[in-house]
Amino acid sequence: MVLRALFHLILADFRERMRRYSFFVMLVLSMLAAYFYLPPQSSPYQTLNLGMFRGMYNSAWVGMQIALVASLWLPIVGFYLVKNGIERDQQTRVGQIIASTPLHTFVYILGKMLSNVAVLASMVGATAIVAGGTQFLRAEDMRLDLWALLSPFLFLTLPAIFIPAALAVFFEMVSWLRGSLGNVVYFFISIVLAFLGQRSTGARVEMLDPFGISVPLKQVHAFLLRSFPHFTGETSLGLTFNDPGRLQVFMWQGIEWTGDILLQRLLWIGIACALALIASLFFSRFDPARASNKRHIMEKLPEHGSNQIRIPVSVPLTPLLHGTTRGRWLKVLQGELVLLLKGRSMWWYGALVLLNVIMLAVPSGLSQYMLYPLATIWPLFLWSSLGSLETRCGTQQTVFAVPHPLLRHLPMQWLAGVLCTLLMLAGLVIRLGIEGSTGKLMAICLVVLFIPSLAMAFGIWVGNGRLFEVLYLAWWYIGPVNHLPGLDYLAPLSMGMQLQLASILLGGLLLLLILIFIGRKRQLLL
């Protein structure tokens, strides 16, 4: 009976998620990532950097290399895709129906975790199919070995998705991890785990590698050291550029699956189930009495005598005048600013003030590598609420019914986001003004305009800030933190604003403003 209920819970949740537009987008992106991660033989870029070596594109190598990107891509991005199953049950009131049934709490949480696994596993299956097709498209070895091709997905990628599936449920149970803070925490946890997996070629850190990256990298590293004495030992995942004519191709026979490796991969599945068990201890079973504290409940209790019969009194209402709706721009802007800044702790404001004071006191040349990236990630929680606050709070019918929502409310909402961003970076802006760096000041002004516009466009079109948080965190980590050319939007602060970059930012800003206007107009017509 329990297994039957668990099966139908997983099946119903899986079907509901498959109907979402976000599932289709994620599926297509996963398949495209698998295709491009195996570059053509004549391509100047490499995604698995082995110095001047490259594996022949047989089934063993294709399966291993594409399974590596799937083991990185799906656990990191897939977490944000599945991290709303319980929240959705609460919003749709399905949770109250489930709470009234004899379904055990742990069974419900386990079902949610396994439905997350099923969603991500379907993407693993699609990626594996693309891997087989890519081998034939590259046409370097036309012999198809299904075991060599599919075993990396079975033993590396599938166990890797259990941890984000369980953490997605666990984060929904812990109040302070439920929102944007949890998204940021998981992003940095996954980045650290991915880093440890890539740096494990010379040390035993498999127990800290839930993604399984260290398994093939260690074996490939050992094989190259045995076969090629001049191999430098360089092994890493990431985009690098080499002359394809200079790469030496070697034959890879596949991963050697030992009992220790399989036991380690099974251990992570057990850890995921243990996380689901721990999460069930925090589950309130959709009971507001358990989710709220006692003081909050007592405040909602009716006062004595509130059940007395009251005689209705006719109260005349003052008719609205068109003249009263004019000249209220500042009031609307003030209200939007309050909504953005409300709910932040004093610790958050204190750290913000300290950060701006340091940026103001320290010369820009000394703080551009640490303080500036930190300053552009601190307002993430504010940006992620732009454009989606009405949808998340269910106030669309009230907010969108105001006079002139496109010409008055929307510009003030955007301006509030820009002003908040300017406030967050005030120390940096004032410092650049003191130094007289006109080019750098223009660069940071474009950043102040661009990032809130990007957040608002995502919020309006997606309906929540989760996608923006994921993409911006990745952009911030690759660009300002690792200084990848073309993606580092803080690069002009060290070398001055370039005309090409300014044109790209201005063009992107104009496109985002058009998307914001069209998206809000679309919301008004729904």
N, C-alpha and C positions, 0 to 999 in steps of 0.2 A: 504493500500500500504506500509506504514511504517512497520507494523507488519510482512508483508510478506517478506520484505527485511531483517528485523531483524532475522526472522526465518531461512532464507536461509544462512545468514551470519554465524549464530551460527552453523548450520548443516554442512556447508562446512568446517569451521574451526575445528569442532569436528572430522569430518572424517579424515582430514589431520593429526591431532594429534594422532588419534588412530593408524595410520600406522607407527608411529615412534617406534623404538626399545626401547627408554627410557620409553614410556608409558607401554609397556609390562613388562619391568623390575619392574617398580613402582607398577604395578598391582599385580604381583607375590609377591613382598616384602610385600605389604599391607595385602595380604591374609595369608602369613606366619606369619606376626606379630600378626594378629588376632588369629591364632591358638595357637601360643606359649605364648600369653599373658594370656591365661586361662590355668594354669598349671594343670597337672593331680593331682588327690587327693593324690597320694603317692610322689609327687615331693617335694624336699626339698626347692624349691624357691617359693616366692610369689611376685606378681607384684602389687597387691593392699594391702598395709600393714595396717592391722587393729589390730595390737598387736597379741594377741593369739586367734583371731576370723577369721572365713572365712564363706562367704555365701554359701548356698547350690546351686549347679549348676542347678537351674531351669531356665526357659526362662527369667524371670525378672532379675536374677542376671547375667546370661550369656550376655544378651543384654546390660545391664548397663556397665559391666566391659569391654567388647570388644568395646562398643561405646566410652568409655573413652579413650582407646588407639588410636582409630581412630580420635577422636577429638583433640588429641595431635599430632599424627604422620602426618596426612594428611595436616593440616594447616601449619606445619613447613616445611616438606619436599616437599609438593605439590606446595608451592610457587615457588620453584626453577624449578619445572617441567614445569610450565605454564608461567614463566616469560620470554618469548621471542616471543610472538605472533605478536606484531607489528614490532619487529626487523626482523622477518622472512618475513613479507610482504614487508619490505623495501629491504631486500637482494634479494628476488625473483622478484622484480619489480612489484609485484601485487598491491602494495600500490599506484603506479602511475596510474594504471587503476582505482582503487577505488576512487582516488582523482578527476578523471575526470567525475565521475558520480554525480548525484544530491543527493547522500546519505548524510544525515546530519552527522555532526561530532559527536554529542552526540550519535546518533544511532550506529555509527561504534564503538565507545568506549564501549558503553553498550553491543553491540554484542560480543566484545572481552572479556569483563568481564564475560558475561553469558556463553560463550564457555569455559572459564576457569572453571566456576562452573560445567558445564556439564562433563568436563573431570574428575574433582575431585569427582563429584557425582556418576559417573560410578564406581569409586573405593569404594565409600561408599556402593553402592549396592552389589558389590562383597564381601566386608567385612561382610555385614549383612548376606549374604548367608553362608559364612564360619562360622559365629556365630551359625546359626542353625545346621549346620553339626557338629560343635564342641560339642554342647550340647549332641547330640546322641553319639558321640565318648566317652565323659566323662561318660555317662550312669549313672548319679546320680539321675536324674529326667527325665524320658522319655516323659513326657507330654509337648507338644509344644503349647505355648500360643503366637500366632503371634503378638498380640498387645503389650504384655509385652516385647517381643523380639525386635520388630522393632521400637517401639516408641522412645527409646533413640537415634537411628540413625536419626529418622525423626526430632526430636525437639532439639537434641544436636549437632550431627555431621554435618547435612546439613546446618544449619545456621552458623556453625563454618567455613565452607569452603568459605563463601561469602567474608569474610574480606581478606584473602590472595589472592583470585581471583581478588578483586578490587585493592589491593595494588600492585599486579604484574603489572597491567596496569598503575597505578599511578606512580610507580617507573620508568617505561619505558618512561614516559613523562618528568620527571625531570632529567636533564642532569647529575647531580652529584650523583644521585641514580641509574643511569642506569647500572653501571658496578659492579665491585667487592665491592665497598664501600656500595652500596645498599644491596648486599647480606649479608654483615656483620651486617649492621644496622638492617635488618629484623630479623636476627638470634637472636640478643640480645633483640629485642622487643618481639619476641615470647617467649624467655626464661623467661623474666620478667612477661609476661602475664600468662604463665603456672605456675610460682611460686605463683603469686597472687591467681590464681584459687585454688591451693592446700592449701593455707593458709587462706581460707575464711570460715572455719568451725565455727569460733567464731565471725565473723564480716560480715557486709553487704558490700561486694565488688563485687556483681554480675555485676554491671555496668562496672567494669574493667575486666570482664571475657568473652571475645568473644568466647572462646572455650567451655564454658558451663561446665567446670570441677567442679565448686563449687556447681552446682545444686544437683547431686547425692551424692557428698561427704558430704554435710551438712545434707541431709536426712538420710544417713547411720549413720553418727556420732550421730545425735539426737536419732535414733532408738536404737543404742547400749547403749547410756547413759540411756535411759528409761528401756531397757530390762535387762541390766547387770550392776548392781551397781559397780562391780569391774573392769569395763572397764576403762582403763587408759586415753582414749581420743586420742590415737595415730592413726592418719589417714594420709596416704600419698601414692603417686604413686612412684614406683621405685622398683628396684630389691632388695629383702631382703631374708634372709635365716632363716627358722624355721624348727623345727621338726614337720612333718605333723601329727604325732600321738598325739601331744599336742594341736593342733588347735581345738577350739570349733566351730562346724558348727551351723549356725542359718538360719532360713527361712526368705527370703526377698520377699516381695510381690510386689515390683516394685516402680518406682518413682511416686509420687503424682504430677500430672501436674495441677498446679493452673493457674489462669488467669494472675497473675503477672509474672510467669515464661515464659509463652508463649509470653506475651507482650515484655519481655526483649529479647527473642530470635528473635522476629520479628524486634525489634529495631536495632539489628546488621545488619539485611538484609537491612534496610533503610539506615544505615550508609554506607554500602558498595555501594549502589546506589548513595549516595551523593558523595562518593569518585570518582566514575566514572564520575559524572558531573563535579567535580573539575578538574579531569584529562583531560577532553575534552577542558578545557580552555587553557591548555598548548600544545595541539596537533597542530603540524604545517601542518598537512594534507599532509605529504610527500613533502612539498614545500621547496627546499633548500634555497630559498630566505628568508623564514621566520625562518628557522633553523639557519642561519648564521647571523653574525652581518654586519652592513653596510660597515665597513672598509674591511672586508674579501671579500665582494662582489665587492667593488671598485678595489681591487687588481687584481681581475680576469677580469676586463674589458679590452678589447684590446686597445692598444695605437693607437694614430692617425697615419695614414699612414700604418697600418698593413695590409690593404686590397690591397696594391700595388702588382703588378705582379712581382714575383721574378724569376730570371733565374736560373734553377737548375745547380749546380756545381758538377762535378764528384770528389769525395774524395776517394782516395785509402785507404783501411783498412789494418792495419798491421796484418799479420796472427798470430794466437795464437801459441805459442811454448809450448811443453810439459814441458820444463824445467822451465817455469815461474810459474807453478802450484806447484812447490816443495818449501818446507820451508816456507809456508804461515800459519802455525798453529797459531802463535801469532796474525796475522792480523785477522784471523777468530774469535779467542777468543776475541779480542778487539771489533770486530763488535757485537758479541753476548752480551758482557757486556754492550755496549752502548744501544742496543735494550732493555735490561732488565731494565736498570736504567733510560732510557729516559722518560720524561713526569711526573716525580714526582715533587711535589711542594717543595719549600724551607722549608715550615713548616714540611713536612714529613722528610726531611733530618735533620732539626734542632732537631726534637724530637728523631730521631735515634741517633744522636751524643750525646745528653743529656742522653739518656738511657744507652749508652755504657760507658759514663764517670761515671755515678752513679754505674753501675755494676763493673767497674774497681776500684772504690774508696771504695765501701762497701764490707765487708767480705761476702763470699758466704753463710755462715750460717744465715745472716740477710736478704738476698735478695732472697732466694730460693722460698719463698711462694708468692711473688708478682712480682718482677722484672723479674725473669726467665720465668714465663708464659707469661708476656707481651712481652718479647724479642722474644719468639717463635711464637707470633701471628702477630707481626709488619710486617714481610716480606711476609705476605699472598698474597698481590697483585702481588708481583714479582713471587712467586711460581706458582700462578694460570695461568700465561701466558706461562709457560714452556711447550713446545711440541705442543701448539695449536696456536701459533702466526701466523704460515704460513696459517693454515686453516681459521682463523678468518679474516685475511687480504687478503685472496685470492692470495697469492704469492707462492703457491706450485709449479707451473710449472717453476717459475724462480729459487726458492731456491733449489728444488730437482734436477735441471739440472746442478748443480755445479759438478766439478770432485770429485769423491770418496765421495758421500754424507753420506755413512754409516761409513767409516773409518776416515773421516776428520771432516765433518761438525757436525755430531751427537755427537761425543765425546766432541768437543769444546762447543757445546750447553749445554751438561750436565755439563761440567766443569765450565762454566759460572754460572750456577745455584748454584753449590757448592761453588764457590768463593764468590758469592753475599751473600749466607747464612753465610759463614764464616765471611764476612765483617760485616753483621748485628749483629753477636754474638761475635765480636772481643773483647769487654770489658769483657765478660764472660770467653772467652778462655784465655785471658791474665791473668785474676784474678786467674783462676784455676792453670795456670802455675806458677804464683808467689807463691801460697800456696803449690805447689808441690803435688797436688792431682792427681796422675797418673790415678787412677781408674775413677775419675770424669772426667778428661780430655779425657780419652778414650771414656767415655759415650757420652760426648757432640760431639766428633768427629763422632761417629756413627750417632747421630742425624743430624749433618750437612750433612752427606752423604745420609741418608735415606729419609729425607723429600723432598729435591729436586727431588730425584729419583721417589718417590711416585707421586709428582705433574707432572713430565714429563710423566710418564706412563699413568696417567689419561688423560693428555692433548693430547697425541698421539692417544690413543684408543677411547676417547670420542669426541674429536674435539673442546672442550672448557674447560675452567677451572671451570665451575659452580659446577660440581659434586665433584671435589676435594675440593672446598671451603666449601661445605656443610658437607662432611664427615670429613674434617680436623677440622672444627669448632666444630663439635660434639665430635670428639676425644679429641680435646684440652680442651673442657669444662668438659668432663667426667673425663679425665685423669689428666693432670697437675693442673687444677683448683680445682676439687673435690677429687683428689688423689685416684681414684678408683684403687685398686691393679690389676695389669696385663695390664692396659691401660695407666698408668702414665709413659710416657717415660722420665720424668725428675726425677723420683724417685732415679736413681743412683747418682744424684748430692747430695743427702742427706745421702745415705747409701753405696755409692760405687757401682761399676759395678759388677754384678753377672754373673757367667758363663752362666747360663740358658738364661738370658735376652740378653746377648751378642750374643749367638748362634742364638736366634730368630731374632735379628736385622740383623745379618750378612746373615742368610739364606734368610730373606725377601729382603735384599738389592740385593743379587745375583739374586733372582727371578725377581725383578723389572727391573734390568739391562737387563735380557733376554727378558722380555716383551717389553722394550723400543726398543731393536734391532729388534725384530720380528715385532712390530707395525710400525716402520719406514720403514722396508723392504716391508711390506704390502702396505704402502702408495706409495712407489715408483713403485709398480706393478700396481696400479690402473690407 
